[in-house]
């Protein structure tokens, strides 16, 4: 019998919290069952399997991050928008490291298309309108921005910048300045 109050939403939220505490790789149905003091089989009336749980956490994280980024972007343009968007990503990753890791989970094409991933891309395209980039250059720029944001945040989280000066915040600000300069002077083919 399923414990009263156990829902898919509660399980996904608890899984997201577990990811932030122990890492996304530590999120398993077994670990989640222990958290609720139920048998693993009880979870399967709400979740299909481990991949379903991980996918749902990824979708939750993408949605949370999109909401945060949209709030940060409101009323901004140009470098101010770029910086606000980038800082929203970095702050989210610092506050929710497991959920941040979940945003990089490979989703099947149908799930990815229905996710908040599209909102992220649309927000980046909105930022790029301030730089007057047309297609296909917008797509190249979006890929560059995503690579820089994810790469920097990942290296920072792994301690890659903690062993030397200057402080990683200074390097982050310089990276955003460099991105702004590059976007304003985007090379055309």
Contact map, one row per residue, 1 for C-alpha under 8 A:
111000000000000000000000000000000000000001000000000000000000000000000000000000000000000000000000000000000000000000000000000000000000000000000000000000000000000000000000000000000000000000000
111101000000000000000000000000000000000001101000000000000000000000000000000000000000000000000000000000000000000000000000000000000000000000000000000000000000000000000000000000000000000000000
111111000000000000000000000000000000010001000000000000000000000000000000000000000000000000000000000000000000000000000000000000000000000000000000000000000000000000000000000000000000000000000
011111000000000000000000000000000000000000000000000000000000000000000000000000000000000000000000000000000000000000000000000000000000000000000000000000000000000000000000000000000000000000000
001111100000000000000000000000000000000000000000000000000000000000000000000000000000000000000000000000000000000000000000000000000000000000000000000000000000000000000000000000000000000000000
011111110110000000000000000000000000000000000000000000000000000000000000000000000000000000000000000000000000000000000000000000000000000000000000000000000000000000000000000000000000000000000
000011111110000000000000000000000000000000000100000000000000000000000000000000000000000000000000000000000000000000000000000000000000000000000000000000000000000000000000000000000000000000000
000001111111000000000000000000000000000000000110000000000000000000000000000000000000000000000000000000000000000000000000000000000000000000000000000000000000000000000000000000000000000000000
000000111111100000000000000000000000000000000000000000000000000000000000000000000000000000000000000000000000000000000000000000000000000000000000000000000000000000000000000000000000000000000
000001111111110000000000000000000000000000000000000000000000000000000000000000000000000000000000000000000000000000000000000000000000000000000000000000000000000000000000000000000000000000000
000001111111111000000000000000010000000000000000000000000000000000000000000000000000000000000000000000000000000000000000000000000000000000000000000000000000000000000000000000000000000000000
000000011111111100000000000000000000000000000000000010011001000000000000000000000000000000000000000000000000000000000000000000000000000000000000000000000000000000000000000000000000000000000
000000001111111110000000000000000000000000000000000000001000000000000000000000000000000000000000000000000000000000000000000000000000000000000000000000000000000000000000000000000000000000000
000000000111111111000000000000010000000000000000000000000000000000000000000000000000000000000000000000000000000000000000000000000000000000000000000000000000000000000000000000000000000000000
000000000011111111100000001000010000000000000000000010001000000000000000000000000000000000000000000000000000000000000000000000000000000000000000000000000000000000000000000000000000000000000
000000000001111111110001000000000000000000000000000000001000100000000000000000000000000000000000011000000000000000000000000000000000000000000000000000000000000000000000000000000000000000000
000000000000111111111000000000000000000000000000000000000000000000000000000000000000000000000000010000000000000000000000000000000000000000000000000000000000000000000000000000000000000000000
000000000000011111111111011000010000000000000000000000000000000000000000000000000000000000000000010000000000000000000000000000000000000000000000000000000000000000000000000000000000000000000
000000000000001111111111111000000000000000000000000000000000000000000000000000000000000000000000111000000000000000000000000000000000000000000000000000000000000000000000000000000000000000000
000000000000000111111111000000000000000000000000000000000000000000000000000000000000000000000001111000000000000000000000000000000000000000000000000000000000000000000000000000000000000000000
000000000000000011111110000000000000000000000000000000000000000000000000000000000000000000000000010000000000000000000000000000000000000000000000000000000000000000000000000000000000000000000
000000000000000001111111011000000000000000000000000000000000000000000000000000000000000000000000010000000000000000000000000000000000000000000000000000000000000000000000000000000000000000000
000000000000000001111111111000000000000000000000000000000000000000000000000000000000000000000000110010000000000000000000000000000000000000000000000000000000000000000000000000000000000000000
000000000000000101110111111000000000000000000000000000000000000000000000000000000000000000000000011011000000000000000000000000000000000000000000000000000000000000000000000000000000000000000
000000000000000000100011111100000000000000000000000000000000000000000000000000000000000000000000000000000000000000000000000000000000000000000000000000000000000000000000000000000000000000000
000000000000000001100111111100100000000000000000000000000000000000000000000000000000000000000000000000000000000000000000000000000000000000000000000000000000000000000000000000000000000000000
000000000000001001100111111110110000000000000000000001000000000000000000000000000000000000000000000000000000000000000000000000000000000000000000000000000000000000000000000000000000000000000
000000000000000000000000111111110000000000000000010010000000000000000000000000000000000000000000000000000000000000000000000000000000000000000000000000000000000000000000000000000000000000000
000000000000000000000000001111111000000100100000110010000000000000000000000000000000000000000000000000000000000000000000000000000000000000000000000000000000000000000000000000000000000000000
000000000000000000000000000111111100000100000000000000000000000000000000000000000000000000000000000000000000000000000000000000000000000000000000000000000000000000000000000000000000000000000
000000000000000000000000011111111110000000000000000000000000000000000000000000000000000000000000000000000000000000000000000000000000000000000000000000000000000000000000000000000000000000000
000000000010011001000000001111111111000100000000000000000000000000000000000000000000000000000000000000000000000000000000000000000000000000000000000000000000000000000000000000000000000000000
000000000000000000000000000011111111111101100000000000000000000000000000000000000000000000000000000000000000000000000000000000000000000000000000000000000000000000000000000000000000000000000
000000000000000000000000000001111111111000000000000000000000000000000000000000000000000000000000000000000000000000000000000000000000000000000000000000000000000000000000000000000000000000000
000000000000000000000000000000111111110000000000000000000000000000000000000000000000000000000000000000000000000000000000000000000000000000000000000000000000000000000000000000000000000000000
000000000000000000000000000000011111110000000000000000000000000000000000000000000000000000000000000000000000000000000000000000000000000000000000000000000000000000000000000000000000000000000
000000000000000000000000000000001111111000000000000000000000000000000000000000000000000000000000000000000000000000000000000000000000000000000000000000000000000000000000000000000000000000000
001000000000000000000000000000001111111101000000000000000000000000000000000000000000000000000000000000000000000000000000000000000000000000000000000000000000000000000000000000000000000000000
000000000000000000000000000000001100111111100000000000000000000000000000000000000000000000000000000000000000000000000000000000000000000000000000000000000000000000000000000000000000000000000
000000000000000000000000000011011000011111110000000000000000000000000000000000000000000000000000000000000000000000000000000000000000000000000000000000000000000000000000000000000000000000000
000000000000000000000000000000000000001111111000000000000000000000000000000000000000000000000000000000000000000000000000000000000000000000000000000000000000000000000000000000000000000000000
111000000000000000000000000000001000011111111100000000000000000000000000000000000000000000000000000000000000000000000000000000000000000000000000000000000000000000000000000000000000000000000
010000000000000000000000000010001000001111111110000000000000000000000000000000000000000000000000000000000000000000000000000000000000000000000000000000000000000000000000000000000000000000000
000000000000000000000000000000000000000111111111100000000000000000000000000000000000000000000000000000000000000000000000000000000000000000000000000000000000000000000000000000000000000000000
010000000000000000000000000000000000000011111111000000000000000000000000000000000000000000000000000000000000000000000000000000000000000000000000000000000000000000000000000000000000000000000
000000110000000000000000000000000000000001111111000000000000000000000000000000000000000000000000000000000000000000000000000000000000000000000000000000000000000000000000000000000000000000000
000000010000000000000000000000000000000000111111110110000000000000000000000000000000000000000000000000000000000000000000000000000000000000000000000000000000000000000000000000000000000000000
000000000000000000000000000000000000000000011111111110000000000000000000000000000000000000000000000000000000000000000000000000000000000000000000000000000000000000000000000000000000000000000
000000000000000000000000000010000000000000010011111110000000000000000000000000000000000000000000000000000000000000000000000000000000000000000000000000000000000000000000000000000000000000000
000000000000000000000000000110000000000000000011111111000000000000000000000000000000000000000000000000000000000000000000000000000000000000000000000000000000000000000000000000000000000000000
000000000000000000000000000000000000000000000001111111100000000000000000000000000000000000000000000000000000000000000000000000000000000000000000000000000000000000000000000000000000000000000
000000000000000000000000000000000000000000000011111111110000000000000000000000000000000000000000000000000000000000000000000000000000000000000000000000000000000000000000000000000000000000000
000000000001001000000000000110000000000000000011111111111000000000000000000000000000000000000000000000000000000000000000000000000000000000000000000000000000000000000000000000000000000000000
000000000000000000000000001000000000000000000000011111111100000000000000000000000000000000000000000001001000000000000000000000000000000000000000000000000000000000000000000000000000000000000
000000000000000000000000000000000000000000000000001111111110000000000000000000000000000000000000000001001010000000000000000000000000000000000000000000000000000000000000000000000000000000000
000000000001000000000000000000000000000000000000000111111111000000000000000000000000000000000000000000000000000000000000000000000000000000000000000000000000000000000000000000000000000000000
000000000001101100000000000000000000000000000000000011111111100000000000000000000000000000000000001001000000000000000000000000000000000000000000000000000000000000000000000000000000000000000
000000000000000000000000000000000000000000000000000001111111110000000000000000000000000000000000001001111000000000000000000000000000000000000000000000000000000000000000000000000000000000000
000000000000000000000000000000000000000000000000000000111111111000000000000000000000000000000000000000100000000000110000000000000000000000000000000000000000000000000000000000000000000000000
000000000001000000000000000000000000000000000000000000011111111100000000000000000000000000000000000000000000000000000000000000000000000000000000000000000000000000000000000000000000000000000
000000000000000100000000000000000000000000000000000000001111111110000000000000000000000000000000001101100000000000000000000000000000000000000000000000000000000000000000000000000000000000000
000000000000000000000000000000000000000000000000000000000111111111000000000000000000000000000000000000100000000000111000000000000000000000000000000000000000000000000000000000000000000000000
000000000000000000000000000000000000000000000000000000000011111111100000000000000000000000000000000000000000000000111000000000000000000000000000000000000000000000000000000000000000000000000
000000000000000000000000000000000000000000000000000000000001111111110000000000000000000000000000000000000000000000000000000000000000000000000000000000000000000000000000000000000000000000000
000000000000000000000000000000000000000000000000000000000000111111111000000000000000000110010000000000000000000000000000000000000000000000000000000000000000000000000000000000000000000000000
000000000000000000000000000000000000000000000000000000000000011111111100000000000000000000000000000000000000000000011011000000000000000000000000000000000000000000000000000000000000000000000
000000000000000000000000000000000000000000000000000000000000001111111110000000000000000000000000000000000000000000000000000000000000000000000000000000000000000000000000000000000000000000000
000000000000000000000000000000000000000000000000000000000000000111111111000000000000000100000000000000000000000000000000000000000000000000000000000000000000000000000000000000000000000000000
000000000000000000000000000000000000000000000000000000000000000011111111100000000001100110000000000000000000000000000000000000000000000000000000000000000000000000000000000000000000000000000
000000000000000000000000000000000000000000000000000000000000000001111111110000000000100000000000000000000000000000000000001000000000000000000000000000000000000000000000000000000000000000000
000000000000000000000000000000000000000000000000000000000000000000111111110000000000000000000000000000000000000000000000000000000000000000000000000000000000000000000000000000000000000000000
000000000000000000000000000000000000000000000000000000000000000000011111110000001001100100000000000000000000000000000000000000000000000000000000000000000000000000000000000000000000000000000
000000000000000000000000000000000000000000000000000000000000000000001111111110001001100000000000000000000000000000000000000000000000000000000000000000000000000000000000000000000000000000000
000000000000000000000000000000000000000000000000000000000000000000000111111100000000000000000000000000000000000000000000000000000000000000000000000000000000000000000000000000000000000000000
000000000000000000000000000000000000000000000000000000000000000000000000111110000000000000000000000000000000000000000000000000000000000000000000000000000000000000000000000000000000000000000
000000000000000000000000000000000000000000000000000000000000000000000000111111011000000000000000000000000000000000000000000000000000000000000000000000000000000000000000000000000000000000000
000000000000000000000000000000000000000000000000000000000000000000000000101111111100000000000000000000000000000000000000000000100100000000000000000000000000000000000000000000000000000000000
000000000000000000000000000000000000000000000000000000000000000000000000000111111100000000000000000000000000000000000000000000110110000000000000000000000000000000000000000000000000000000000
000000000000000000000000000000000000000000000000000000000000000000000000000011111110000000000000000000000000000000000000000000000000000000000000000000000000000000000000000000000001000000000
000000000000000000000000000000000000000000000000000000000000000000000000000111111111000000000000000000000000000000000000000000000000000000000000000000000000000000000000000000000000000000000
000000000000000000000000000000000000000000000000000000000000000000000001100111111111100000000000000000000000000000000000000000100000000000000000000000000000000000000000000000000000000000000
000000000000000000000000000000000000000000000000000000000000000000000000000011111111110000000000000000000000000000000000000000100000000000000000000000000000000000000000000000010001000000000
000000000000000000000000000000000000000000000000000000000000000000000000000000111111111000000000000000000000000000000000000000000000000000000000000000000000000000000000000000010000000000000
000000000000000000000000000000000000000000000000000000000000000000001001100000011111111100000000000000000000000000000000000000000000000000000000000000000000000000000000000000000000000000000
000000000000000000000000000000000000000000000000000000000000000000001101100000001111111110000000000000000000000000000000000000000000000000000000000000000000000000000000000000000000000000000
000000000000000000000000000000000000000000000000000000000000000000000000000000000111111111000000000000000000000000000000000000000000000000000000000010000000000000000000000000000000000000000
000000000000000000000000000000000000000000000000000000000000000000000000000000000011111111100000000000000000000000000000000000000000000000000000000000000000000000000000000000000000000000000
000000000000000000000000000000000000000000000000000000000000000010011001000000000001111111110000000000000000000000000000000000000000000000000000000000000000000000000000000000000000000000000
000000000000000000000000000000000000000000000000000000000000000010001000000000000000111111111000000000000000000000000000000000000000000000000000000010000000000000000000000000000000000000000
000000000000000000000000000000000000000000000000000000000000000000000000000000000000011111111100000000000000000000000000000000000000000000000000000010001000000000000000000000000000000000000
000000000000000000000000000000000000000000000000000000000000000000000000000000000000001111111110000000000000000000000000000000000000000000000000000000000000000000000000000000000000000000000
000000000000000000000000000000000000000000000000000000000000000010000000000000000000000111111111100100000000000000000000000000000000000000000000000000000000000000000000000000000000000000000
000000000000000000000000000000000000000000000000000000000000000000000000000000000000000011111111101100000000000000000000000000000000000000000000000000001000000000000000000000000000000000000
000000000000000000000000000000000000000000000000000000000000000000000000000000000000000001111111100000000000000000000000000000000000000000000000000000000000100000000000000000000000000000000
000000000000000000000000000000000000000000000000000000000000000000000000000000000000000000111111100000000000000000000000000000000000000000000000000000000000000000000000000000000000000000000
000000000000000000010000000000000000000000000000000000000000000000000000000000000000000000011111111100000000000000000000000000000000000000000000000000000000000000000000000000000000000000000
000000000000000000110010000000000000000000000000000000000000000000000000000000000000000000011111111110000000000000000000000000000000000000000000000000000000000000000000000000000000000000000
000000000000000111111111000000000000000000000000000000000000000000000000000000000000000000000001111111000000000000000000000000000000000000000000000000000000000000000000000000000000000000000
000000000000000100110001000000000000000000000000000000001100100000000000000000000000000000001001111111100000000000000000000000000000000000000000000000000000000000000000000000000000000000000
000000000000000000000000000000000000000000000000000000000000100000000000000000000000000000011001111111110000000000000000000000000000000000000000000000000000000000000000000000000000000000000
000000000000000000000011000000000000000000000000000000000000000000000000000000000000000000000000111111111000000000000000000000000000000000000000000000000000000000000000000000000000000000000
000000000000000000000001000000000000000000000000000001101100100000000000000000000000000000000000011111111000000000000000000000000000000000000000000000000000000000000000000000000000000000000
000000000000000000000000000000000000000000000000000000000110110000000000000000000000000000000000001111111000000000000000000000000000000000000000000000000000000000000000000000000000000000000
000000000000000000000000000000000000000000000000000000000100000000000000000000000000000000000000000111111100000000000000000000000000000000000000000000000000000000000000000000000000000000000
000000000000000000000000000000000000000000000000000001100100000000000000000000000000000000000000000011111110000000000000000000000000000000000000000000000000000000000000000000000000000000000
000000000000000000000000000000000000000000000000000000000000000000000000000000000000000000000000000000011111000000000000000000000000000000000000000000000000000000000000000000000000000000000
000000000000000000000000000000000000000000000000000000100000000000000000000000000000000000000000000000001111101100000000000000000000000000000000000000000000000000000000000000000000000000000
000000000000000000000000000000000000000000000000000000000000000000000000000000000000000000000000000000000111111100000000000000000000000000000000000000000000000000000000000000000000000000000
000000000000000000000000000000000000000000000000000000000000000000000000000000000000000000000000000000000011111110000000000000000000000000000000000000000000000000000000000000000000000000000
000000000000000000000000000000000000000000000000000000000000000000000000000000000000000000000000000000000001111111000000000000000000000000000000000000000000000000000000000000000000000000000
000000000000000000000000000000000000000000000000000000000000000000000000000000000000000000000000000000000011111111100000000000000000000000000000000000000000000000000000000000000000000000000
000000000000000000000000000000000000000000000000000000000000000000000000000000000000000000000000000000000011111111111000000000000000000000000000000000000000000000000000000000000000000000000
000000000000000000000000000000000000000000000000000000000000000000000000000000000000000000000000000000000000111111101100000000000000000000000000000000000000000000000000000000000000000000000
000000000000000000000000000000000000000000000000000000000000000000000000000000000000000000000000000000000000011111111100000000000000000000000000000000000000000000000000000000000000000000000
000000000000000000000000000000000000000000000000000000000010011000000000000000000000000000000000000000000000001111111100000000000000000000000000000000000000000000000000000000000000000000000
000000000000000000000000000000000000000000000000000000000010011001000000000000000000000000000000000000000000000101111111000000000000000000000000000000000000000000000000000000000000000000000
000000000000000000000000000000000000000000000000000000000000011001000000000000000000000000000000000000000000000111111111100000000000000000000000000000000000000000000000000000000000000000000
000000000000000000000000000000000000000000000000000000000000000000000000000000000000000000000000000000000000000011111111110000000000000000000000000000000000000000000000000000000000000000000
000000000000000000000000000000000000000000000000000000000000000001000000000000000000000000000000000000000000000000011111111000000000000000000000000000000000000000000000000000000000000000000
000000000000000000000000000000000000000000000000000000000000000001000000000000000000000000000000000000000000000000011111111100000000000000000000000000000000000000000000000000000000000000000
000000000000000000000000000000000000000000000000000000000000000000000000000000000000000000000000000000000000000000001111111110000000000000000100000000000000000000000000000000000000000000000
000000000000000000000000000000000000000000000000000000000000000000000000000000000000000000000000000000000000000000000111111111000000000000000000000000000000000000000000000000000000000000000
000000000000000000000000000000000000000000000000000000000000000000000100000000000000000000000000000000000000000000000011111111100000000000000000000000000000000000000000000000000000000000000
000000000000000000000000000000000000000000000000000000000000000000000000000000000000000000000000000000000000000000000001111111110000000000000100000000000000000000000000000000000000000000000
000000000000000000000000000000000000000000000000000000000000000000000000000000000000000000000000000000000000000000000000111111111000000001000100000000000000000000000000000000000000000000000
000000000000000000000000000000000000000000000000000000000000000000000000000000000000000000000000000000000000000000000000011111111100000000000000000000000000000000000000000000000000000000000
000000000000000000000000000000000000000000000000000000000000000000000000000011001100000000000000000000000000000000000000001111111110000000000000000000000000000000000000000000000000000000000
000000000000000000000000000000000000000000000000000000000000000000000000000001000000000000000000000000000000000000000000000111111111100001000000000000000000000000000000000000000000001000000
000000000000000000000000000000000000000000000000000000000000000000000000000000000000000000000000000000000000000000000000000011111111100000000000000000000000000000000000000000000000000000000
000000000000000000000000000000000000000000000000000000000000000000000000000011000000000000000000000000000000000000000000000001111111000000000000000000000000000000000000000000000000000000000
000000000000000000000000000000000000000000000000000000000000000000000000000001000000000000000000000000000000000000000000000000111111100000000000000000000000000000000000000000000000001100000
000000000000000000000000000000000000000000000000000000000000000000000000000000000000000000000000000000000000000000000000000000011111110000000000000000000000000000000000000000000000000000000
000000000000000000000000000000000000000000000000000000000000000000000000000000000000000000000000000000000000000000000000000000011011111011000000000000000000000000000000000000000000000001000
000000000000000000000000000000000000000000000000000000000000000000000000000000000000000000000000000000000000000000000000000000000001111111000000000000000000000000000000000000000000000000000
000000000000000000000000000000000000000000000000000000000000000000000000000000000000000000000000000000000000000000000000000000000000111111100000000000000000000000000000000000000000000000000
000000000000000000000000000000000000000000000000000000000000000000000000000000000000000000000000000000000000000000000000000000000000011111110000000000000000000000000000000000000000000000000
000000000000000000000000000000000000000000000000000000000000000000000000000000000000000000000000000000000000000000000000000000000000111111111000000000000000000000000000000000000000000000010
000000000000000000000000000000000000000000000000000000000000000000000000000000000000000000000000000000000000000000000000000010010000111111111100000000000000000000000000000000000000000000000
000000000000000000000000000000000000000000000000000000000000000000000000000000000000000000000000000000000000000000000000000000000000001111111110000000000000000000000000000000000000000000000
000000000000000000000000000000000000000000000000000000000000000000000000000000000000000000000000000000000000000000000000000000000000000111111111000000000000000000000000000000000000000000000
000000000000000000000000000000000000000000000000000000000000000000000000000000000000000000000000000000000000000000000000000000000000000011111111100000000000000000000000000000000000001000000
000000000000000000000000000000000000000000000000000000000000000000000000000000000000000000000000000000000000000000000000100110000000000001111111110000000000000000000000000000000000000000000
000000000000000000000000000000000000000000000000000000000000000000000000000000000000000000000000000000000000000000000000000000000000000000111111111000000000000000000000000000000000000000000
000000000000000000000000000000000000000000000000000000000000000000000000000000000000000000000000000000000000000000000000000000000000000000011111111100000000000000000000000000000000000000000
000000000000000000000000000000000000000000000000000000000000000000000000000000000000000000000000000000000000000000000000000000000000000000001111111110000000000000000000000000000010000000000
000000000000000000000000000000000000000000000000000000000000000000000000000000000000000000000000000000000000000000000000000000000000000000000111111111000000000000000000000000000000000000000
000000000000000000000000000000000000000000000000000000000000000000000000000000000000000000000000000000000000000000000000000000000000000000000011111111100000000000000000000000000000000000000
000000000000000000000000000000000000000000000000000000000000000000000000000000000000000000000000000000000000000000000000000000000000000000000001111111110000000000000000000000000000000000000
000000000000000000000000000000000000000000000000000000000000000000000000000000000000010011000000000000000000000000000000000000000000000000000000111111111000000000000000000000000000000000000
000000000000000000000000000000000000000000000000000000000000000000000000000000000000000000000000000000000000000000000000000000000000000000000000011111111100000000000000000000000000000000000
000000000000000000000000000000000000000000000000000000000000000000000000000000000000000000000000000000000000000000000000000000000000000000000000001111111110000000000000000000000000000000000
000000000000000000000000000000000000000000000000000000000000000000000000000000000000000000000000000000000000000000000000000000000000000000000000000111111111000000000000000100000000000000000
000000000000000000000000000000000000000000000000000000000000000000000000000000000000000001001000000000000000000000000000000000000000000000000000000011111111100000000000000000000000000000000
000000000000000000000000000000000000000000000000000000000000000000000000000000000000000000000000000000000000000000000000000000000000000000000000000001111111110000000000000000000000000000000
000000000000000000000000000000000000000000000000000000000000000000000000000000000000000000000000000000000000000000000000000000000000000000000000000000111111111110000000000000000000000000000
000000000000000000000000000000000000000000000000000000000000000000000000000000000000000000000000000000000000000000000000000000000000000000000000000000011111111111000001000000000000000000000
000000000000000000000000000000000000000000000000000000000000000000000000000000000000000000000100000000000000000000000000000000000000000000000000000000001111111100000000000000000000000000000
000000000000000000000000000000000000000000000000000000000000000000000000000000000000000000000000000000000000000000000000000000000000000000000000000000000111111100000000000000000000000000000
000000000000000000000000000000000000000000000000000000000000000000000000000000000000000000000000000000000000000000000000000000000000000000000000000000000011111111100000000000000000000000000
000000000000000000000000000000000000000000000000000000000000000000000000000000000000000000000000000000000000000000000000000000000000000000000000000000000011111111100000000000000000000000000
000000000000000000000000000000000000000000000000000000000000000000000000000000000000000000000000000000000000000000000000000000000000000000000000000000000011001111110011000000000000000000000
000000000000000000000000000000000000000000000000000000000000000000000000000000000000000000000000000000000000000000000000000000000000000000000000000000000001001111111011000000000000000000000
000000000000000000000000000000000000000000000000000000000000000000000000000000000000000000000000000000000000000000000000000000000000000000000000000000000000001111111000000000000000000000000
000000000000000000000000000000000000000000000000000000000000000000000000000000000000000000000000000000000000000000000000000000000000000000000000000000000000000011111110000000000000000000000
000000000000000000000000000000000000000000000000000000000000000000000000000000000000000000000000000000000000000000000000000000000000000000000000000000000000000001111111000000000000000000000
000000000000000000000000000000000000000000000000000000000000000000000000000000000000000000000000000000000000000000000000000000000000000000000000000000000000000000011111011000000000000000000
000000000000000000000000000000000000000000000000000000000000000000000000000000000000000000000000000000000000000000000000000000000000000000000000000000000000000011011111111000000000000000000
000000000000000000000000000000000000000000000000000000000000000000000000000000000000000000000000000000000000000000000000000000000000000000000000000000000001000011001111111100000000000000000
000000000000000000000000000000000000000000000000000000000000000000000000000000000000000000000000000000000000000000000000000000000000000000000000000000000000000000000011111110000000000000000
000000000000000000000000000000000000000000000000000000000000000000000000000000000000000000000000000000000000000000000000000000000000000000000000000000000000000000000111111111000000000000000
000000000000000000000000000000000000000000000000000000000000000000000000000000000000000000000000000000000000000000000000000000000000000000000000000000000000000000000111111111100000000000000
000000000000000000000000000000000000000000000000000000000000000000000000000000000000000000000000000000000000000000000000000000000000000000000000000000010000000000000001111111110000000000000
000000000000000000000000000000000000000000000000000000000000000000000000000000000000000000000000000000000000000000000000000000000000000000000000000000000000000000000000111111111000000000000
000000000000000000000000000000000000000000000000000000000000000000000000000000000000000000000000000000000000000000000000000000000000000000000000000000000000000000000000011111111100000000000
000000000000000000000000000000000000000000000000000000000000000000000000000000000000000000000000000000000000000000000000000000000000000000000000000000000000000000000000001111111110000000000
000000000000000000000000000000000000000000000000000000000000000000000000000000000110000000000000000000000000000000000000000000000000000000000000000000000000000000000000000111111111000000000
000000000000000000000000000000000000000000000000000000000000000000000000000000000000000000000000000000000000000000000000000000000000000000000000000000000000000000000000000011111111100000000
000000000000000000000000000000000000000000000000000000000000000000000000000000000000000000000000000000000000000000000000000000000000000000000000000000000000000000000000000001111111110000000
000000000000000000000000000000000000000000000000000000000000000000000000000000000000000000000000000000000000000000000000000000000000000000000000100000000000000000000000000000111111111000000
000000000000000000000000000000000000000000000000000000000000000000000000000000100100000000000000000000000000000000000000000000000000000000000000000000000000000000000000000000011111111100000
000000000000000000000000000000000000000000000000000000000000000000000000000000000000000000000000000000000000000000000000000000000000000000000000000000000000000000000000000000001111111110000
000000000000000000000000000000000000000000000000000000000000000000000000000000000000000000000000000000000000000000000000000000000000000000000000000000000000000000000000000000000111111111000
000000000000000000000000000000000000000000000000000000000000000000000000000000000000000000000000000000000000000000000000000000010010000000001000000000000000000000000000000000000011111111000
000000000000000000000000000000000000000000000000000000000000000000000000000000000000000000000000000000000000000000000000000000000010000000000000000000000000000000000000000000000001111111000
000000000000000000000000000000000000000000000000000000000000000000000000000000000000000000000000000000000000000000000000000000000000000000000000000000000000000000000000000000000000111111100
000000000000000000000000000000000000000000000000000000000000000000000000000000000000000000000000000000000000000000000000000000000000100000000000000000000000000000000000000000000000011111110
000000000000000000000000000000000000000000000000000000000000000000000000000000000000000000000000000000000000000000000000000000000000000000000000000000000000000000000000000000000000000011111
000000000000000000000000000000000000000000000000000000000000000000000000000000000000000000000000000000000000000000000000000000000000000010000000000000000000000000000000000000000000000001111
000000000000000000000000000000000000000000000000000000000000000000000000000000000000000000000000000000000000000000000000000000000000000000000000000000000000000000000000000000000000000000111
